């Protein structure tokens, strides 16, 4: 009986959560942040397209097939205004190490750690 009541309570909570978010409550990130490199990849190519700039995990060697994002311009960024400005200023010609996440085409910045 306890198990059934607990399952019912969890189900009701899960049904109510999207409605609560739709009512204007802030979207709270689940804390799955990791260290990422953002900007210059230092990948040199002989043929285009070349992933010169992008986003990659900091705990792995940079390789074209492991990039989370690549492109001449940065993806949409969620974070403080200062962090967004810094990343956009350095995206084309520098590399910035951040703690954050990249999900569904959006880079979320928890904090900037410094240059790569």
N, C-alpha and C positions, 0 to 999 in steps of 0.2 A: 504494500500500500504506500509506504514512504517513497519507494522508487517511482511509482506512478505519479504521485503528487509532485515530486521533484521534476520529473519529465514535463509535467503540465506547466509548472512554473517557468522552466527554461523556455518552453515553446511560446508561452505568452510574452515573455521578455523579448525573445527574438522577433516576434511579430510587432511589438511596440517600438523597437529601436528605430527602424526606418521612418516611422511616423514622427518620432521625436526629432530625428535629424532633419526631416523635412520642415519642421516648425522653426528652423533657424538656429538650432543649437550648433555650436562649432563642431566641425569634423575632427575628432580626436584620433591621432595616429596611434597604431597599436605598438609602436616602439621597436619595430623591426629595422632599426638603423644599422648601417654598416659603413665602413670607410670606402670612399669612392674617389677616383681621379676624374677631374672634369677639365676639359680643354685639350691642349695639344697632346697627341698620342705618341709622337716621335716615330710613327710608322712611315716609312719611306716606300713609295711605290714607283713602278716603272709604267704602269697603266692606270688610267682613270676608270672608274671612280676610286679615289683613295681616301681612306678614313683618317685624314690628318688630324681631325678634331673629333672628340667624342667623350663618352663616359664609360669607365671600366672599373671593375672591382680592384681595390688597392692590394688585396692579398694574393693576386694572381699576376703572372707576367702579362704584359699587354700583347694581345694578338687580335688580328682583325675579326676572327670568328668568335671571340669572347666579348666584344664590345656590347654594352647595353644600349648604346646610342651612338650614331655617328652622323655628322653633317657639318656644313660650313657655319651654321648658326646653332645656338644652344636651344634645347627643348624648352617648353614652358617650365618655369621655376617657381616653387612655392617656398617661402621663407621670409626672413626679414628684408626690408628694403635695402639695407646695407649689404647683406649677403648676396642678394640678387644683382645689385650693381657691381659688386666686386667680381662675381663670376662672369657676368656679361662683358666686363672690361678686359678680363684676362682669357676669355674662352678662345679667341683666335690665335693668340701668340704665347700663351703660358699654360701652365697646368696647376690646378688648385686641388689640394686634398681636402675633402669634406667628410663629415659624418652625416649620413642621410640615407635616402632611398630613391630608387627609380622604379616607378610603377605606372603602367598604362600611359606611357609617354610623358609623364610629369616627374621632374626632379624635385624632391623635397629635401630641403637643407635644414638639418638640426643645428649644425655649427660648422664653421670653417676652421680647419686644422692648420692650414698654411700652404706654402708652395710644395709641389710634389718633389 
